[in-house]
């Protein structure tokens, strides 16, 4: 396992470099720095104001490679004194830079936004997983019955409703009509912040519940038909013990793949829910960055997401070996 982790660490920088290169290519094709400066500063900004904005953020340099002649009085570091390589050098030291729109340090912005996002996604992540596994095991327990059929139809119904409908229904009916929860806003005041998060957490659970229950049910149904299950049944093992001990344990491989792959979403929050409920998390931050063309925030978010995803894949492989001793990482 140690040699496997070393190899994973060695090619991780190459993966992150490729992701960031693709991000820069997409944004450099879609939008030039001058256009971004005009968007941030306004149409009435003078050419000098635009140039000062570009110079302050290092956007007055070539995008990828400095192959042309230098401008008079321009100091540089050769062909790699460009926007891409300068930003990559910063990110290599986890210097996220500053926002193109607000000018705030992104390290501070991300630290502040991570807390609301985790308070929203972590309960939804854990509670949603436990509920989905529980419902899936129940449907397997009553498989080939009318109750199982009704449960599958309910899951399909939950999956068929767009997330936007759940959010609008929660705000318009539950929050505003019945006045059970706040429809918008967030306060970080100890336990009082819970009332702002209960409804968004519940909606996030419902949005993902149908698809997760169907996925876990399919996994458990596949396990229930294996030879070891028939052997356990022949030995007189009860159905409840069979599901909770044998089927659940052997189905953890597929569950680990799905659950750990969601690790970046756990940190970055939910884009729609945070935006509609006014929760100042990282999902809301990214949505605002896309709307205002804040490339610095998008770049930093992409960088952090790539790292979290690679960490998630590594944790997945390690958990594979823990869940099934027959698996060897090599």
Buried (B, 14 or more C-beta within 10 A) or exposed (E): EEEBEEEBEEEBEEBBBEBBEEBBEEBBEEEEBBEBBBBBBEEEBEEEBBBBBBEEBBBBBBBBEBEEEEEEEEEEEEEBBBBBBBBBEBBEEEBBBBBBBBEEBBBEBBEBBBBBBBBBBEBBBEBBBEBBBEBBBBBBBEBEEEEBEEBBEBBEEBBEEEBEEBBEBBBEEBBBEEEBBBBEEBEEEEEEBEEBBEBBBBBBBBBBBBBBBBBBBBBBBEBBEEEEBEEBBEEEBEEEEBBEEBBBEBBBBBBBBBBBBBBBBBBBBBBBBBBBBEBBBBBBBBBBBBEBBBBBBBBBBBBBBBBBBBBBBBBBBBBBBEBBEEEEBE
